Amino acid sequence: MSAVAAIVLAFAALGGGAHMLRRLNLLDELAPGEAVTWSFALGFGLLGWSAFLLPFVQGFNRPGFLILALTLASGVIPLGRRISGIRFRPTRAWIGLAAVALIPTLSGLAVALAPMADADTLAYHYPLAKWAVASGAPVFIPRAADGAVPQLVEMTYAAAMALGGGYAANLWVWVSTAMLGALLYTSARRWLAPTPALATALLIVTLPAMVYGGVSGQIEVRMTLFSLVLALAVADTVRTGRIGFAIVAGLAAGVAAGSKYTGLLLVASAGVTLILFAPRRPKLLLAFALAALAAGWQWYWWMWRHTGDPVFPMLWGHVAYHAGFPWNDEQQAYFKQFSVLEWSGVPRSLASVVTYPWRATFSPLPGFDSDRTGFGPLGFLLVPFALLGVWRRRRRRLPTSALTILTVIAVLEYLAWMGLGPSLRVRHLLPEVPLILLPLAVAAVRGLEWRPAAARPLVAGIGAVLLLNLAAASAFSANAIRYLASTESPEAFLDRNLPGFEVVPWTNATLGPDDRLLLFNRTLAYYLEVPQFLGHEMFQAEVELRPGLTDPVRLWAQMRRAGITHTVLQEPLTGRWAQLAEQGCLVPVARFTSHILQSRSLPALGGGQYHETAFALNRGCVIAASDRP
């Protein structure tokens, strides 16, 4: 069922996008390969967009998603006619590269067939989808950053789960990453011969950050589908002046905004680029803006309806929030302080704008998160050869080149992200990376055509980068491959790869639907089958957990108000938790020994152990105030 569900959704995405392109009279305008990959990218967005509307027709369930998928899939018929005449005679070099491409493709499939173990995926991407299916509608959770957020991509995961369960979501993630590789190839084919185009696509899709995000439920790789179609459609809009391409660009921008707040920066960057390159054609900008609004409005309306702020919590203090909404000035200040300290690493300055790419690659800080999931040296390797190509072949056409438009969109988005983005983690730049690397690769190839003698060092460098990328992809999937080749159970795999997983079997067996667990280890959220409340010190204020709070009476009252019946705390207890335990408000009911992992991919790096205790809340406890710090 999981494989069938993923296949059905793939046809739904292809057909839905093909319907859109056909209605805009663009299906026959694109090269056959681009017709397929653009259809998938747009259809992926349409699937998530349509899922938001299903609850209004009582269809957010397996029958509803099946009807939606089959309706969209009907578009594959004209798409099939469009590509039926493709004739391609691959060279030996192309076949060799295609064989190499099977390594990351099959490695990703192996990860998809193993239980999901990525932290952010299990903390909120998959849980949001799972809870939406259980509730019959998207679930609003008053948590910043991982609850009250745009959820278009998560709704496609909900479709997969409704049709085929959790493994269907894993396979759907894998399909979308594979289609991104195909989109990169068809995009490169606009300028490059088949073999260098395939090499370019393979190099980009095997970047460490792509591999890491591609086999998880994280949003950025899926957003790259939208950003690439958006940029190419903007370039085609400027080249042809056709409103249809402007609408496609707007739709791609809108679904990017519906996927993550940073998508708004992509919308703005594309709009500014249209103004710069087509200043005398306001109809194109209007068509782009209306299409973006139509494709991206729903999640911002949804958040405004629940909070009063369409981009919660960014407008706290500037707009009127709904009465009683659980947020306050102290939580907002801590949220902003935490994001600066933990997610940035460097001050937002002109110097940081210039040095960030180098530092994130060769001298990473913890806030960049690029020591594990970076982009590698590919861009720096291409730059000197690209400059050679630009000087020789492209400098006169540079102001009107489609590749320039891709670069301008990426640079504008990068500048906006450095100034306004909540995080400087490198993986959040993934949607812009192909918009930089693709022009660099094309310019580098042009440079080699002028100076063939430069080919040897470039080919050697690219070969080294590709080998490094493939080695990283293989190491990343080795854990899953060992699992698939063994008789290990899913529970044993998770116990080995998820710190704290020992809590899950006990919780699912012991607690019931009338209980509610205060959860601190958010990576367990997806596998828990009981009501839960994520106790995060930064993201929520219903149960305030910020450092420095000392009043156990307030904590107890907030937990009671939230309906919490149990919690799991790491030993030894300190502060307010110790006071609650001393006064008999927390009753120990189980104890666990958990492990810490340095790396799932490289278990030889070691780890450690820690102890946790599960407590039941004594509902009859009357806690006395304490002045102990």
C-alpha positions in Angstrom: 0.0 0.0 0.0 2.8 2.4 0.7 4.4 1.9 -2.7 1.0 2.2 -4.4 0.2 5.4 -2.5 3.5 7.0 -3.6 2.9 6.0 -7.2 -0.6 7.4 -7.1 0.6 10.7 -5.7 3.4 10.9 -8.3 0.8 10.5 -11.1 -1.4 13.1 -9.3 1.5 15.6 -9.2 2.4 15.0 -12.8 -1.2 15.2 -14.0 -2.2 18.2 -11.9 0.8 20.2 -13.1 0.1 19.2 -16.7 -3.5 20.3 -16.4 -2.2 23.8 -15.2 0.3 24.1 -18.0 -2.2 23.0 -20.6 -4.8 25.5 -19.4 -2.1 28.2 -19.8 -1.2 27.0 -23.3 2.4 26.2 -22.2 2.5 22.4 -22.2 3.6 22.4 -25.9 5.9 25.4 -25.4 8.3 23.6 -23.1 10.8 21.0 -24.1 9.4 17.5 -23.5 11.6 16.8 -20.5 10.7 20.2 -19.0 7.1 19.5 -19.5 7.4 16.5 -17.3 9.5 18.1 -14.5 7.6 21.4 -14.5 4.3 19.4 -14.3 5.6 17.5 -11.3 6.8 20.6 -9.4 3.6 22.5 -10.0 1.4 19.5 -9.3 3.2 18.8 -6.0 2.3 22.3 -5.0 -1.3 21.9 -6.3 -1.7 18.7 -4.2 -0.7 20.5 -1.0 -2.8 23.5 -1.9 -5.9 21.4 -2.6 -5.5 19.4 0.6 -6.3 22.6 2.6 -9.7 22.7 1.0 -10.7 19.1 1.6 -12.0 19.6 5.1 -14.6 22.0 3.7 -16.1 19.1 1.7 -15.5 16.5 4.5 -12.8 14.9 2.5 -9.6 15.0 4.5 -9.4 11.2 4.7 -8.4 8.3 2.5 -11.5 8.5 0.1 -11.1 12.2 -0.2 -7.4 12.1 -1.0 -7.9 9.2 -3.4 -10.6 11.1 -5.3 -8.3 14.2 -5.4 -5.3 12.2 -6.6 -7.2 10.4 -9.3 -8.8 13.6 -10.5 -5.4 15.3 -10.8 -3.8 12.2 -12.4 -6.1 12.5 -15.4 -3.7 15.2 -16.7 -1.0 12.6 -17.4 -2.8 11.7 -20.6 -2.0 14.9 -22.5 1.4 14.9 -20.9 2.0 11.4 -22.2 1.1 12.5 -25.7 3.5 15.4 -25.3 6.5 13.2 -24.5 5.6 10.2 -26.7 7.8 11.3 -29.5 11.1 11.7 -27.5 14.1 10.2 -29.2 17.4 10.2 -27.3 20.6 8.3 -28.1 22.8 8.5 -25.0 26.6 8.5 -25.3 28.8 6.1 -23.2 29.7 9.0 -20.9 26.0 9.8 -20.3 25.3 6.1 -19.6 28.2 6.0 -17.2 27.0 9.1 -15.3 23.5 7.7 -15.2 24.8 4.5 -13.6 26.7 6.7 -11.0 23.4 8.5 -10.4 21.9 5.2 -9.3 24.1 5.3 -6.2 22.4 8.3 -4.4 19.0 7.2 -5.9 19.1 3.7 -4.4 20.8 5.0 -1.2 17.9 7.4 -0.7 15.4 4.5 -1.4 17.1 2.5 1.3 16.6 5.3 3.8 13.0 5.6 2.7 12.4 1.9 3.4 13.7 2.2 7.0 11.8 3.9 9.8 12.2 7.7 9.7 14.8 8.8 12.2 15.4 12.5 11.3 14.9 14.8 14.3 13.0 17.7 12.7 10.9 15.3 10.6 9.8 13.4 13.7 9.4 16.6 15.8 6.8 18.4 13.6 6.8 17.7 9.8 5.4 14.2 10.1 3.4 14.8 13.3 1.6 17.8 11.8 0.5 15.5 8.9 -0.4 12.6 11.1 -2.5 14.8 13.4 -4.2 16.4 10.5 -5.3 13.0 9.1 -6.5 11.9 12.6 -8.5 15.2 13.0 -9.8 15.4 9.5 -8.3 18.9 9.0 -5.0 20.8 9.5 -4.3 21.2 13.2 -3.4 24.5 14.7 -0.9 24.4 17.5 0.1 27.7 19.2 3.8 27.1 18.9 6.2 29.3 17.0 8.5 27.9 14.4 7.1 24.4 14.3 3.4 24.5 15.0 1.7 27.7 13.7 3.5 27.7 10.4 2.6 27.3 6.7 2.0 23.6 6.1 1.5 23.1 2.3 4.3 20.5 2.0 3.1 18.7 5.2 -0.3 18.3 3.6 1.2 16.3 0.8 2.7 14.1 3.6 -0.8 13.8 5.0 -2.1 12.6 1.6 0.6 9.9 1.6 -0.2 8.8 5.2 -3.9 8.8 4.5 -3.4 6.6 1.4 -0.6 4.3 2.6 0.6 5.0 6.1 4.0 6.3 7.4 6.2 4.5 4.9 4.2 6.0 2.1 5.3 9.4 3.3 8.9 8.2 3.3 8.6 7.0 -0.3 6.8 10.2 -1.3 9.8 12.2 0.1 12.1 10.0 -1.9 10.1 10.4 -5.1 10.1 14.2 -4.8 13.9 14.3 -4.3 14.4 12.0 -7.4 12.1 14.4 -9.4 14.2 17.3 -8.2 17.2 15.6 -9.8 15.3 15.2 -13.0 14.2 18.9 -12.9 17.8 20.0 -12.4 18.8 17.9 -15.5 16.0 19.2 -17.8 16.8 22.8 -16.6 20.5 22.4 -17.4 19.6 21.0 -20.8 18.5 24.5 -21.8 22.2 25.4 -22.1 24.2 22.3 -21.9 24.6 19.0 -23.9 23.2 15.9 -22.2 26.4 14.7 -20.5 27.5 18.0 -18.8 23.8 18.6 -18.0 23.6 15.3 -16.2 26.9 15.9 -14.5 25.6 19.3 -13.2 22.4 17.8 -11.9 24.2 15.0 -10.2 26.7 17.3 -8.5 23.9 19.5 -7.2 21.5 16.8 -6.0 24.4 15.0 -4.1 25.5 18.1 -2.2 25.6 17.0 1.5 22.7 19.4 2.4 20.6 18.0 -0.4 21.3 14.4 0.6 20.5 15.1 4.2 17.3 17.0 3.5 16.3 14.9 0.5 15.6 11.7 2.5 13.8 13.5 5.3 10.6 15.4 5.6 12.4 18.7 5.8 10.9 21.4 3.6 13.8 23.0 1.8 14.4 20.3 -0.8 10.7 20.3 -1.7 10.8 24.1 -2.0 13.7 23.8 -4.4 11.3 22.3 -6.9 9.3 25.5 -6.7 12.2 27.9 -6.7 13.7 26.4 -9.8 10.5 26.5 -11.8 9.8 30.0 -10.5 13.2 31.3 -11.6 13.0 29.7 -15.1 9.4 30.9 -15.5 10.5 34.5 -14.6 13.2 34.2 -17.2 10.7 33.0 -19.8 8.3 35.8 -18.9 11.0 38.4 -19.6 12.0 36.6 -22.8 8.6 36.1 -24.3 6.4 38.6 -22.6 3.7 35.9 -22.1 1.3 36.2 -19.2 1.1 32.4 -19.0 4.7 32.2 -17.9 4.2 35.0 -15.3 1.2 33.1 -13.9 3.4 29.9 -13.6 6.1 32.0 -11.8 3.4 33.4 -9.5 2.0 29.9 -8.7 5.4 28.5 -8.0 6.2 31.5 -5.7 2.9 31.2 -3.9 3.3 27.5 -3.1 6.8 28.3 -1.9 5.3 30.9 0.5 2.7 28.3 1.5 5.5 25.9 2.5 7.6 28.1 4.7 7.9 31.7 5.8 11.1 32.1 3.9 9.1 31.5 0.8 7.8 35.1 1.2 11.4 36.3 0.6 11.4 34.3 -2.6 8.1 35.9 -3.7 9.6 39.3 -3.1 12.9 38.6 -4.9 11.1 37.3 -8.0 8.8 40.3 -8.0 11.7 42.8 -7.8 13.5 40.9 -10.6 10.4 41.2 -12.8 10.4 44.9 -12.1 14.1 45.2 -13.0 14.0 43.2 -16.2 10.5 44.1 -17.5 9.8 47.6 -16.1 7.4 48.6 -18.9 5.2 45.6 -18.7 3.1 46.0 -15.5 0.6 43.4 -16.7 3.2 40.7 -16.2 3.9 41.8 -12.6 0.2 42.0 -11.9 -0.3 38.4 -13.2 2.6 37.2 -11.2 1.3 38.9 -8.0 -2.3 37.6 -8.4 -1.1 34.1 -9.1 1.2 34.1 -6.0 -1.6 35.4 -3.9 -4.0 32.8 -5.1 -1.5 30.0 -4.4 -0.1 31.2 -1.1 -2.9 33.1 0.8 -4.6 30.2 2.6 -2.0 29.4 5.3 -1.6 33.1 6.3 -5.3 33.6 6.5 -5.4 30.4 8.6 -2.8 31.7 11.1 -4.4 35.1 11.2 -7.8 33.5 12.0 -6.2 31.6 15.0 -3.9 34.3 16.3 -4.5 37.7 14.8 -1.0 37.6 13.2 -0.6 36.1 9.7 3.1 35.5 10.3 3.0 34.6 14.0 5.0 35.7 16.1 6.7 38.2 13.8 4.1 41.0 14.3 3.8 40.6 18.1 3.5 44.1 19.5 2.4 45.5 16.1 -1.0 43.9 15.6 -3.8 43.0 17.9 -3.7 39.3 18.9 -6.9 37.4 19.8 -7.8 37.7 23.5 -6.3 34.9 25.6 -3.8 33.7 23.0 -1.0 32.0 24.9 2.0 34.3 24.2 3.5 37.3 26.0 6.2 40.0 25.9 8.6 37.9 27.9 8.3 34.9 25.6 8.6 37.1 22.5 11.8 38.6 23.8 13.3 35.2 24.7 12.2 33.8 21.3 14.1 36.6 19.5 17.1 36.3 21.8 17.3 32.6 21.4 17.0 32.8 17.6 19.9 35.2 17.4 22.2 33.2 19.7 21.4 29.7 18.4 20.4 30.2 14.8 22.7 32.9 13.5 26.2 32.6 14.8 27.4 35.9 13.2 26.0 39.4 13.4 23.7 40.5 10.5 26.1 42.9 8.8 27.6 43.7 5.3 30.8 41.8 6.3 28.7 38.7 7.2 26.9 38.9 3.8 30.3 38.8 2.0 32.0 36.2 4.2 29.1 33.9 5.0 29.6 31.6 1.9 33.3 31.1 2.7 32.8 30.7 6.5 29.9 28.3 6.1 32.0 26.1 3.9 35.5 26.2 5.3 35.1 27.6 8.8 31.6 26.7 10.0 30.1 27.8 13.3 27.5 25.7 15.2 24.8 28.2 14.2 25.4 27.4 10.5 24.9 23.7 11.0 27.1 23.2 8.0 29.6 20.9 9.6 27.2 18.0 8.8 24.9 19.4 6.1 26.9 21.9 4.1 27.2 22.6 0.3 30.8 21.6 -0.1 33.4 23.3 -2.3 31.6 22.9 -5.7 30.7 26.6 -6.1 34.2 27.8 -5.3 35.7 25.3 -7.7 33.5 26.6 -10.6 34.0 30.3 -10.0 37.3 30.8 -11.8 36.2 28.8 -14.8 32.9 30.6 -14.9 34.5 34.0 -14.9 36.5 32.8 -17.9 33.4 31.8 -19.7 31.5 35.0 -18.9 34.4 37.1 -20.1 34.8 35.3 -23.4 31.2 34.3 -24.3 28.6 36.0 -22.2 29.7 39.5 -21.2 27.8 41.3 -24.0 24.6 39.3 -23.4 24.9 39.3 -19.6 22.3 42.0 -18.9 19.5 40.1 -20.8 20.6 36.5 -20.1 18.2 34.1 -18.5 21.1 32.8 -16.3 21.5 36.4 -15.1 17.8 36.4 -14.0 18.3 33.2 -12.1 21.4 34.7 -10.4 19.6 38.0 -9.5 16.7 36.2 -7.9 19.1 34.1 -5.8 21.2 37.1 -4.8 18.2 39.2 -3.8 16.7 36.3 -1.8 20.1 35.8 -0.1 20.4 39.4 0.9 16.8 39.4 2.2 17.5 36.2 4.1 20.7 37.6 5.7 18.8 40.6 6.8 15.4 39.2 7.8 15.7 35.4 7.9 15.2 33.8 11.4 18.1 31.4 10.9 21.5 31.3 9.1 21.5 27.5 8.9 22.9 26.6 5.4 20.1 24.2 4.6 17.6 27.0 4.6 19.4 28.4 1.5 18.8 25.2 -0.5 16.1 26.6 -2.7 18.5 29.3 -3.9 21.6 27.0 -4.4 20.7 25.7 -7.9 19.9 29.2 -9.0 23.6 30.0 -8.4 25.3 26.7 -9.3 23.5 26.2 -12.5 24.7 29.5 -14.1 28.2 28.9 -12.7 28.2 25.4 -14.3 27.0 26.8 -17.7 29.6 29.6 -17.6 32.3 27.2 -16.6 31.5 24.9 -19.6 31.7 28.0 -21.9 35.0 28.9 -20.4 36.3 25.4 -21.2 35.2 25.7 -24.8 37.4 28.8 -25.1 40.3 27.3 -23.2 40.2 23.4 -23.5 43.5 23.1 -21.6 41.6 24.2 -18.5 39.4 21.1 -18.7 41.8 18.8 -16.9 42.0 20.6 -13.5 38.2 21.3 -13.6 37.3 17.7 -14.4 39.7 16.5 -11.7 38.2 18.8 -9.2 34.6 17.9 -10.1 35.5 14.2 -10.0 36.9 14.7 -6.4 33.8 16.6 -5.3 31.5 14.0 -6.8 33.4 11.1 -5.1 33.2 13.0 -1.8 29.5 13.6 -2.3 28.8 10.0 -3.2 30.9 8.8 -0.2 28.8 11.0 2.1 25.5 9.8 0.6 26.6 6.2 1.0 27.7 6.7 4.6 24.4 8.4 5.3 22.4 5.4 4.0 24.7 2.7 5.5 22.6 2.6 8.7 19.4 2.0 6.7 21.1 -0.6 4.4 22.3 -2.6 7.5 18.7 -2.5 8.8 17.3 -3.8 5.5 19.8 -6.5 5.2 19.2 -7.8 8.8 16.3 -9.2 10.7 16.2 -6.2 13.0 12.7 -5.0 14.0 11.6 -1.4 13.4 11.5 -0.9 17.2 15.0 -2.1 17.6 16.2 0.2 14.8 14.6 3.2 16.4 15.9 2.2 19.8 19.4 2.3 18.3 18.9 5.5 16.4 16.6 7.7 18.4 17.9 8.9 21.8 15.1 8.5 24.3 13.0 6.1 22.3 12.7 3.8 25.3 10.0 6.1 26.5 7.7 5.5 23.5 6.7 1.8 24.0 6.1 2.4 27.7 4.0 5.5 27.0 1.9 4.0 24.2 1.2 0.9 26.4 0.5 2.8 29.6 -1.2 6.0 28.8 -4.7 6.4 27.3 -6.8 8.9 25.4 -7.7 10.7 28.6 -4.0 11.3 29.5 -1.7 14.0 28.1 2.1 13.8 28.2 4.3 16.8 28.7 7.0 16.0 26.2 10.5 17.5 26.2 12.1 15.2 23.7 10.3 16.4 20.6 11.9 13.8 18.3 9.5 11.2 19.9 6.4 13.1 18.9 5.6 11.2 15.7 5.9 7.7 17.2 3.7 8.5 20.3 0.1 7.4 20.0 -1.2 9.4 23.0 -2.2 13.0 23.4 0.9 15.1 24.0 2.1 18.7 24.7 5.5 19.8 23.5 7.3 21.5 26.4 9.7 23.8 24.5 11.2 26.7 26.4 11.3 28.9 23.3 8.4 28.0 21.0 5.4 28.1 23.3 4.1 30.0 26.4 1.1 27.9 27.5 3.5 26.2 30.0 6.3 28.6 30.5 9.7 26.9 30.7 12.1 29.8 30.1 15.3 29.8 32.1 15.2 31.9 35.2 11.6 31.2 36.2 11.4 30.0 39.8 7.7 29.9 40.8 6.5 26.2 41.0 3.0 27.4 41.8 2.7 29.0 38.4 4.2 26.0 36.6 1.8 23.7 38.4 -1.2 25.8 37.5 -0.2 26.0 33.9 0.3 22.3 33.6 -3.1 21.7 35.2 -4.7 24.2 32.8 -3.1 22.4 29.8 -4.6 19.1 30.9 -1.2 17.4 31.5 -1.3 14.1 33.4 2.3 12.8 32.9 5.8 14.0 32.0 9.2 12.5 31.5 12.2 14.4 33.0 15.9 14.0 32.8 17.7 13.2 36.0 18.7 14.8 38.3 15.7 17.1 38.9 16.5 20.7 39.6 14.7 24.0 40.2 10.9 24.0 40.1 10.7 20.3 39.1 12.6 19.3 42.2 10.3 21.4 44.3 7.2 19.8 42.7 8.7 16.3 43.3 9.5 17.1 47.0 6.0 18.2 47.7 4.5 15.1 46.2 3.0 16.7 43.1 5.1 14.5 40.8 4.9 10.8 41.4 7.5 8.6 39.8 6.0 5.7 37.8 8.9 4.5 35.5 12.6 5.0 35.0 14.6 4.8 31.7 18.2 4.6 30.6 18.7 6.4 27.3 21.6 7.0 25.1 23.2 10.0 23.3 24.4 9.6 19.7 27.1 11.7 18.1 26.1 10.6 14.7 23.6 8.0 13.3 25.6 7.6 10.2 28.9 7.2 12.0 28.1 5.3 15.2 31.9 4.7 15.8 32.0 8.3 17.0 30.4 7.1 20.2 28.0 8.7 22.6 26.9 8.3 26.2 24.0 7.6 28.5 21.5 9.5 30.6 18.6 8.6 32.9 15.0 9.8 32.7 12.0 9.3 35.0 8.4 9.2 34.0 6.1 11.0 36.5 2.4 11.1 37.0 0.9 14.4 38.2 -0.8 14.1 41.5 -4.0 15.9 40.7 -4.9 16.3 44.3 -1.7 18.0 45.2 -1.9 21.5 46.6 1.5 23.0 46.2 2.9 25.6 48.6 4.8 28.6 47.4 8.6 28.5 47.8 11.2 31.2 47.8 14.0 28.7 47.1 15.8 29.7 43.8 
